[in-house]
């Protein structure tokens, strides 16, 4: 569960587990806001079109800076 979405005003959403159920944990500027049990609940807090998934790119081995 290394997925993460970020949005405006320091909003961050990560999958998490609470009481054995998967939730979408919403935080703003690193502070817990709420756990949502559905995407519809997240949509009440933020326009889903404003969210961007953060993707970790693999590091490139042997890369040398030019210049």
Secondary structure, DSSP 8 states (H G I E B T S, - for coil): ----EE-GGGEEEEEEEETTEEEEEEEETTEEEEEESSHHHHHHHS-GGG-EE-------TT-----
